[in-house]
């Protein structure tokens, strides 16, 4: 089992008709690291929706010809997906589009509902027919159901937030409005900004706003709903403060791009701080510090700065290979590891190396990395991990649905070091996570087991596919 992140969302609303599909394409490119299974863009051309969605990377799904066929408009929403609920098939591509009695809606979702199975069962018993196996469709059903009696689409969304639970950063597009919302816990990041021509941008990370020439205004607050329309920008904070803030701390360790700022904290600075902490808590007598590209580089720099051991580029990444951490399927992950990284022999030969990586899941990748350096002539390898050991499943958007394949659940630190072939191994102490987030309000359930919401009875990613398969056999 490998660990995956879930999704990235991007939305744009312009005062003038323009190439919103092109803007969305470049914004999603900046968020490609958040999901590589599928992607999609829906354009709003004066209330008429046009879309293109498919499996694959952005560059594979959106050729120049495909983009040119999407109309210009004033609004668009886009999505890059790695699904933590529902399989990898075209039906689960987002944004989801819905035609309902009060109009049309497109919805993009980043996160995972902890009560998705319960809600879906209730909806099916009331006659709802689902076309996907993702929990995003559950959110769409609840919003459209509430819209029948709510005075506006944003009021329907607000009512839906009283019903759904778990992690969700949402973008919702109606014929006249672009609406964003972040769950009251704030599990997943969401922010918005503005370009010089008055175009508003909403995105999972600040790096996507800057990628399209925008300036970040601020993060969307946990529980906040923001409505963008030709009447301006309106914020609804009735759900703010109803739950404790629980941003996923792994956003700082791995998920987010290092040039992003989340809830006012620089991701790059957090990772450098993690390296400094490792140098203090797990020092090593070594000649060089090497980071695993890309998410281990900042922590390696921090380890070097704190310890005084020179920082060196000892591993080279093939920049045309995607993040193996997010690739679906163990066989694909192993195939990519073989071609993704190579060691620079002149740098590591005969050296005692401190190797910095962001995590160890089942140990396969870590063992391969250690072997790469051994084969290149490294005399010693002291592996340091910029996160605590993974010990628990995640129900909020990180694809860890079981303890079964987590190596830290079955072996001691010394045993893991022997399994992966390292001379020594050290993890980031769990009590130091607050220094990375610069606060004490975050979710670290995958490390501690302290869950902010009730644990679902059925946690399998494919639980809805299993349910469908059982029905088809009857």
C-alpha positions as CSV (number, residue, x, y, z in Angstrom):
1,X,0.0,0.0,0.0
2,X,1.2,3.5,-0.8
3,X,-0.2,6.7,0.6
4,X,-1.9,9.3,-1.6
5,X,-3.2,12.7,-1.4
6,X,-6.7,13.4,-2.5
7,X,-7.5,16.4,-4.8
8,X,-6.9,20.0,-5.8
9,X,-9.6,22.5,-6.7
10,X,-9.4,25.7,-8.7
11,X,-12.0,28.3,-9.6
12,X,-12.1,31.5,-11.5
13,X,-14.7,34.3,-11.9
14,X,-13.9,37.2,-14.2
15,X,-15.7,40.6,-14.7
16,X,-15.4,40.1,-18.4
17,X,-15.8,37.1,-20.8
18,X,-12.3,35.7,-21.2
19,X,-10.4,32.4,-21.5
20,X,-11.3,31.0,-18.1
21,X,-10.6,27.5,-19.3
22,X,-7.0,28.5,-20.1
23,X,-6.6,30.2,-16.7
24,X,-8.0,27.1,-15.0
25,X,-5.6,24.9,-17.0
26,X,-2.5,26.8,-15.7
27,X,-3.9,26.9,-12.2
28,X,-4.5,23.2,-12.1
29,X,-1.0,22.6,-13.5
30,X,0.3,24.2,-10.3
31,X,-1.9,21.8,-8.3
32,X,-1.0,18.6,-10.3
33,X,0.9,17.3,-7.3
34,X,-2.3,16.9,-5.4
35,X,-3.8,14.4,-7.8
36,X,-2.8,12.6,-10.9
37,X,-5.6,10.1,-11.6
38,X,-7.9,12.4,-13.5
39,X,-8.8,16.0,-14.1
40,X,-11.6,18.2,-15.4
41,X,-12.7,21.8,-16.2
42,X,-16.3,23.1,-16.4
43,X,-16.8,26.5,-18.1
44,X,-19.8,28.8,-17.5
45,X,-20.7,30.7,-20.6
46,X,-23.6,33.0,-19.6
47,X,-25.3,30.1,-17.7
48,X,-24.5,27.4,-20.3
49,X,-22.0,24.9,-19.0
50,X,-19.4,23.2,-21.2
51,X,-16.9,20.7,-19.8
52,X,-14.1,18.2,-20.5
53,X,-13.0,15.5,-18.0
54,X,-11.0,12.4,-18.3
55,X,-8.5,10.0,-16.7
56,X,-4.9,11.1,-16.8
57,X,-2.6,14.0,-16.2
58,X,-3.6,17.5,-17.2
59,X,-1.2,17.5,-20.1
60,X,-2.7,14.2,-21.3
61,X,-6.4,15.2,-20.9
62,X,-6.2,18.8,-22.2
63,X,-4.4,19.2,-25.5
64,X,-4.4,22.6,-27.2
65,X,-7.2,21.4,-29.4
66,X,-9.4,20.4,-26.5
67,X,-8.8,23.7,-24.7
68,X,-9.7,25.6,-27.8
69,X,-13.0,23.9,-28.1
70,X,-14.1,25.0,-24.6
71,X,-15.9,28.4,-24.9
72,X,-14.8,31.6,-23.3
73,X,-16.9,32.7,-20.3
74,X,-16.8,34.5,-17.0
75,X,-16.5,31.5,-14.7
76,X,-14.9,28.1,-14.5
77,X,-14.1,25.4,-12.0
78,X,-11.4,22.8,-12.3
79,X,-10.2,19.7,-10.4
80,X,-7.3,17.3,-10.2
81,X,-8.1,14.0,-8.5
82,X,-6.7,11.3,-6.5
83,X,-9.8,9.5,-5.1
84,X,-9.8,8.4,-1.5
85,X,-13.4,7.3,-1.8
86,X,-14.4,5.6,-5.1
87,X,-12.4,3.9,-7.8
88,X,-10.4,5.3,-10.6
89,X,-12.9,5.5,-13.5
90,X,-14.2,8.2,-15.7
91,X,-17.5,8.4,-13.9
92,X,-15.7,9.7,-10.8
93,X,-13.9,12.5,-12.7
94,X,-14.7,15.9,-11.3
95,X,-16.1,18.6,-11.3
96,X,-19.5,16.8,-11.0
97,X,-22.3,18.5,-13.0
98,X,-25.9,18.5,-11.8
99,X,-29.1,19.6,-13.5
100,X,-31.8,20.2,-10.9
101,X,-35.2,21.9,-10.6
102,X,-33.6,25.2,-9.5
103,X,-30.9,25.3,-12.2
104,X,-27.5,23.9,-12.9
105,X,-24.5,23.3,-10.7
106,X,-20.9,22.1,-11.0
107,X,-19.1,20.9,-7.9
108,X,-15.4,20.2,-7.1
109,X,-14.4,18.7,-3.8
110,X,-11.1,18.2,-2.0
111,X,-11.3,15.9,1.1
112,X,-13.2,13.0,2.4
113,X,-16.6,12.7,4.3
114,X,-16.4,10.6,7.4
115,X,-20.2,10.0,7.3
116,X,-20.4,9.4,3.5
117,X,-21.7,5.8,3.7
118,X,-24.4,6.7,6.2
119,X,-25.6,9.7,4.1
120,X,-25.5,7.7,0.8
121,X,-27.6,4.9,2.3
122,X,-30.2,7.4,3.5
123,X,-30.3,9.0,0.1
124,X,-30.7,5.7,-1.7
125,X,-33.5,4.7,0.5
126,X,-35.3,8.0,-0.4
127,X,-34.9,7.2,-4.1
128,X,-31.7,8.8,-5.1
129,X,-29.8,7.0,-7.9
130,X,-26.0,7.4,-7.9
131,X,-23.9,7.5,-11.0
132,X,-20.5,7.6,-9.3
133,X,-18.9,5.9,-6.3
134,X,-17.3,9.1,-4.9
135,X,-18.5,10.9,-1.8
136,X,-18.6,14.1,-3.9
137,X,-21.9,13.0,-5.5
138,X,-23.3,12.6,-2.0
139,X,-22.5,16.3,-1.3
140,X,-24.1,17.3,-4.6
141,X,-27.3,15.4,-3.8
142,X,-27.6,17.0,-0.3
143,X,-27.1,20.5,-1.7
144,X,-29.6,20.0,-4.5
145,X,-32.1,18.5,-2.1
146,X,-31.8,21.5,0.3
147,X,-32.0,23.9,-2.7
148,X,-35.6,22.9,-3.2
149,X,-36.6,24.9,-0.1
150,X,-33.6,27.2,0.4
151,X,-33.8,30.8,-0.8
152,X,-30.4,30.6,-2.6
153,X,-27.7,28.1,-3.6
154,X,-25.4,29.4,-0.8
155,X,-28.2,28.9,1.7
156,X,-28.6,25.3,0.5
157,X,-24.9,24.8,0.9
158,X,-25.0,26.2,4.4
159,X,-27.8,23.7,5.3
160,X,-25.8,20.9,3.7
161,X,-22.8,21.8,6.0
162,X,-25.1,20.9,9.0
163,X,-25.4,17.4,7.6
164,X,-22.1,16.4,6.1
165,X,-19.1,15.7,8.3
166,X,-15.4,15.3,7.8
167,X,-13.0,17.0,5.4
168,X,-14.2,19.1,2.5
169,X,-12.9,22.1,0.7
170,X,-15.6,22.8,-2.0
171,X,-16.0,24.9,-5.1
172,X,-19.5,25.2,-6.4
173,X,-20.5,27.0,-9.6
174,X,-24.1,28.0,-10.4
175,X,-25.2,30.0,-13.5
176,X,-24.6,33.3,-11.6
177,X,-22.2,32.6,-8.7
178,X,-18.9,31.0,-7.8
179,X,-19.1,29.7,-4.2
180,X,-16.3,28.2,-2.0
181,X,-16.6,26.6,1.4
182,X,-14.2,25.0,3.8
183,X,-15.4,22.5,6.5
184,X,-15.6,23.8,10.1
185,X,-12.5,21.8,11.1
186,X,-10.4,23.2,8.2
187,X,-8.9,19.8,7.4
188,X,-7.9,20.8,3.9
189,X,-6.5,24.1,2.7
190,X,-8.4,26.7,0.6
191,X,-7.5,30.3,-0.3
192,X,-8.5,33.0,-2.7
193,X,-6.9,35.9,-4.4
194,X,-7.3,38.4,-7.2
195,X,-5.5,39.3,-10.5
196,X,-4.8,42.9,-11.6
197,X,-7.8,42.9,-14.0
198,X,-10.2,42.1,-11.1
199,X,-10.5,38.3,-11.7
200,X,-11.0,36.3,-8.5
201,X,-9.2,33.0,-8.1
202,X,-10.0,30.3,-5.5
203,X,-7.6,27.4,-5.1
204,X,-6.4,24.6,-2.8
205,X,-3.0,26.3,-2.5
206,X,-1.6,29.7,-2.8
207,X,0.9,28.6,-5.4
208,X,-1.9,28.2,-8.0
209,X,-3.1,31.7,-7.5
210,X,0.4,33.1,-8.1
211,X,0.8,30.8,-11.1
212,X,-2.0,32.7,-13.0
213,X,-0.7,36.1,-12.0
214,X,-2.9,36.7,-8.9
215,X,-2.1,38.0,-5.5
216,X,-3.3,36.0,-2.5
217,X,-5.8,37.8,-0.4
218,X,-6.3,35.3,2.4
219,X,-7.2,31.7,3.4
220,X,-10.8,30.7,3.5
221,X,-11.6,30.3,7.2
222,X,-12.7,26.9,8.6
223,X,-16.5,26.9,8.3
224,X,-16.6,29.9,6.0
225,X,-18.7,30.2,2.8
226,X,-17.7,32.9,0.3
227,X,-19.9,33.9,-2.6
228,X,-18.4,35.6,-5.7
229,X,-20.8,37.2,-8.1
230,X,-21.3,40.4,-10.1
231,X,-22.6,41.9,-6.8
232,X,-19.2,41.5,-5.2
233,X,-17.8,39.2,-2.6
234,X,-19.9,38.1,0.4
235,X,-18.7,36.0,3.3
236,X,-20.9,33.8,5.5
237,X,-19.2,32.8,8.8
238,X,-22.2,31.1,10.6
239,X,-20.3,27.8,10.7
240,X,-17.0,29.3,11.8
241,X,-15.9,28.4,15.3
242,X,-18.3,25.6,15.6
243,X,-15.5,23.0,15.6
244,X,-11.9,23.0,16.7
245,X,-9.4,23.9,13.9
246,X,-7.8,20.6,12.6
247,X,-5.8,21.3,9.5
248,X,-4.0,18.1,8.4
249,X,-0.4,18.6,9.5
250,X,0.8,16.3,6.7
251,X,0.0,19.2,4.3
252,X,3.2,20.9,5.7
253,X,5.2,17.7,5.7
254,X,4.4,16.4,2.2
255,X,1.2,17.3,0.4
256,X,1.6,21.0,-0.4
257,X,4.1,22.6,-2.7
258,X,6.9,24.2,-0.7
259,X,6.2,27.6,-2.2
260,X,2.6,27.6,-0.8
261,X,1.5,29.3,2.4
262,X,-1.3,27.6,4.3
263,X,-3.2,29.3,7.1
264,X,-0.4,31.9,7.3
265,X,2.4,29.4,7.6
266,X,5.1,28.8,4.9
267,X,5.3,25.2,3.8
268,X,9.0,25.6,3.0
269,X,9.8,27.1,6.5
270,X,7.9,24.2,8.1
271,X,9.9,21.6,6.3
272,X,13.2,23.4,7.1
273,X,12.2,23.5,10.8
274,X,11.5,19.7,10.6
275,X,15.0,19.2,9.4
276,X,16.4,21.3,12.2
277,X,14.4,19.3,14.8
278,X,15.7,16.0,13.4
279,X,19.3,17.3,13.6
280,X,18.7,18.0,17.3
281,X,16.7,14.9,18.3
282,X,18.5,12.4,16.0
283,X,22.0,13.6,15.3
284,X,24.4,11.6,13.1
285,X,28.1,11.6,12.6
286,X,28.2,12.0,8.8
287,X,29.9,13.7,5.9
288,X,26.9,14.9,3.8
289,X,23.2,15.5,4.1
290,X,21.1,14.3,1.1
291,X,17.4,15.0,0.6
292,X,15.0,12.7,-1.4
293,X,13.5,14.8,-4.2
294,X,11.3,16.7,-3.9
295,X,9.6,16.8,-0.5
296,X,12.7,15.8,1.4
297,X,14.9,18.6,0.1
298,X,13.7,21.4,2.4
299,X,14.1,19.2,5.5
300,X,17.5,18.2,4.4
301,X,18.5,21.8,4.2
302,X,17.3,22.3,7.7
303,X,19.2,19.3,9.0
304,X,22.4,20.7,7.3
305,X,21.9,24.2,8.7
306,X,21.4,23.0,12.2
307,X,24.1,20.3,12.2
308,X,26.7,22.0,10.2
309,X,27.1,18.9,8.0
310,X,27.3,20.0,4.3
311,X,24.2,19.7,2.2
312,X,24.7,17.9,-1.1
313,X,22.7,16.9,-4.1
314,X,23.2,13.1,-4.0
315,X,20.0,12.0,-5.7
316,X,18.7,13.1,-9.1
317,X,15.0,12.9,-10.0
318,X,13.7,12.3,-13.5
319,X,11.6,15.4,-13.7
320,X,9.3,13.8,-16.3
321,X,8.1,11.1,-13.8
322,X,5.1,12.0,-11.6
323,X,5.1,11.6,-7.8
324,X,5.2,7.8,-7.1
325,X,3.5,8.5,-3.8
326,X,0.3,9.4,-5.6
327,X,0.4,6.9,-8.5
328,X,-2.5,4.4,-8.2
329,X,-1.6,0.7,-7.7
330,X,1.4,-0.9,-6.0
331,X,2.8,-2.4,-9.3
332,X,2.9,1.0,-10.9
333,X,4.5,2.5,-7.9
334,X,7.3,0.0,-7.9
335,X,7.9,0.4,-11.7
336,X,8.2,4.1,-11.3
337,X,10.7,3.9,-8.4
338,X,13.1,2.0,-10.7
339,X,13.3,5.0,-13.1
340,X,12.5,7.9,-10.9
341,X,15.7,8.5,-9.0
342,X,19.4,7.9,-9.5
343,X,22.4,8.5,-7.3
344,X,25.4,10.7,-8.1
345,X,28.3,8.4,-7.4
346,X,30.9,11.1,-7.3
347,X,29.0,12.8,-4.5
348,X,28.2,9.8,-2.3
349,X,31.1,7.4,-2.9
350,X,32.9,6.7,0.4
351,X,30.7,9.1,2.3
352,X,28.7,8.8,5.4
353,X,25.2,10.0,4.3
354,X,22.3,11.4,6.2
355,X,19.3,10.6,4.0
356,X,16.2,12.7,4.6
357,X,12.7,11.7,3.4
358,X,9.2,12.7,4.4
359,X,7.8,9.4,5.5
360,X,8.0,5.6,5.5
361,X,4.8,3.7,4.7
362,X,5.5,0.1,4.1
363,X,9.3,0.4,3.6
364,X,9.6,-0.6,0.0
365,X,10.5,2.8,-1.4
366,X,12.9,3.5,1.5
367,X,14.7,0.2,1.0
368,X,15.1,1.0,-2.7
369,X,16.5,4.5,-1.8
370,X,19.0,3.0,0.6
371,X,20.1,0.4,-2.0
372,X,20.6,3.2,-4.6
373,X,23.1,4.9,-2.3
374,X,24.8,1.7,-1.2
375,X,25.3,0.7,-4.9
376,X,26.7,4.2,-5.5
377,X,29.4,3.6,-2.8
378,X,28.0,5.3,0.3
379,X,29.8,3.9,3.3
380,X,27.1,4.6,5.8
381,X,23.4,5.7,5.5
382,X,21.6,7.3,8.4
383,X,18.0,7.8,7.4
384,X,15.9,10.5,9.0
385,X,12.2,11.0,8.5
386,X,10.5,14.4,8.7
387,X,7.3,13.0,10.1
388,X,6.4,10.6,13.0
389,X,5.7,7.0,12.2
390,X,2.4,6.2,10.5
391,X,0.3,4.2,13.0
392,X,-3.3,4.8,12.1
393,X,-5.8,5.1,9.2
394,X,-6.9,8.5,7.9
395,X,-10.6,9.3,7.2
396,X,-10.2,12.8,6.0
397,X,-8.6,12.5,2.5
398,X,-5.2,10.7,2.9
399,X,-5.4,7.3,1.4
400,X,-4.6,5.2,4.5
401,X,-7.6,3.0,5.2
402,X,-6.0,0.3,7.2
403,X,-3.1,-0.4,9.6
404,X,-2.4,-3.7,7.9
405,X,0.5,-2.6,5.7
406,X,2.0,0.2,7.8
407,X,5.5,-1.0,8.7
408,X,5.6,1.0,11.9
409,X,2.6,-1.0,13.2
410,X,4.6,-4.2,13.1
411,X,8.2,-3.3,13.7
412,X,10.3,-1.2,16.1
413,X,12.4,1.6,14.7
414,X,15.6,-0.6,15.0
415,X,13.8,-3.4,13.1
416,X,12.7,-1.0,10.3
417,X,16.2,0.3,9.9
418,X,17.4,-3.3,9.4
419,X,14.6,-4.0,7.0
420,X,15.3,-1.0,4.8
421,X,19.1,-1.5,5.1
422,X,20.0,1.8,6.9
423,X,22.6,2.0,9.6
424,X,20.4,4.1,11.8
425,X,16.8,5.5,11.5
426,X,15.2,8.4,13.3
427,X,11.6,9.9,13.0
428,X,10.4,13.4,13.8
429,X,9.1,13.4,17.4
430,X,5.3,13.7,17.5
431,X,5.4,16.4,20.1
432,X,7.4,18.7,17.7
433,X,4.6,18.9,15.1
434,X,3.2,22.1,16.7
435,X,6.5,23.8,15.7
436,X,5.8,22.9,12.1
437,X,2.2,24.2,12.1
438,X,3.1,27.1,14.4
439,X,0.0,26.3,16.4
440,X,-1.5,23.5,18.5
441,X,-4.7,23.2,16.4
442,X,-4.1,20.5,13.7
443,X,-5.0,16.9,12.9
444,X,-2.3,14.3,13.5
445,X,-4.6,11.3,13.8
446,X,-2.5,9.2,11.4
447,X,0.3,9.5,13.9
448,X,-1.6,9.7,17.2
449,X,-5.0,8.0,16.7
450,X,-6.7,11.1,18.1
451,X,-9.6,11.5,15.6
452,X,-11.6,14.8,15.6
453,X,-14.8,13.0,14.3
454,X,-16.4,9.6,14.9
455,X,-14.6,6.8,13.1
456,X,-16.6,5.3,10.1
457,X,-17.8,1.7,10.4
458,X,-16.6,0.9,6.9
459,X,-13.4,2.5,5.8
460,X,-12.6,0.8,2.6
461,X,-11.8,3.1,-0.3
462,X,-13.9,0.9,-2.7
463,X,-16.8,0.3,-0.3
464,X,-19.3,1.8,-2.8
465,X,-17.9,-0.3,-5.6
466,X,-18.2,-3.4,-3.3
467,X,-21.8,-2.5,-2.6
468,X,-22.6,-2.0,-6.3
469,X,-21.0,-5.4,-7.1
470,X,-23.1,-7.2,-4.5
471,X,-26.3,-5.7,-5.9
472,X,-25.4,-6.7,-9.4
473,X,-25.0,-10.3,-8.3
474,X,-28.5,-10.5,-6.8
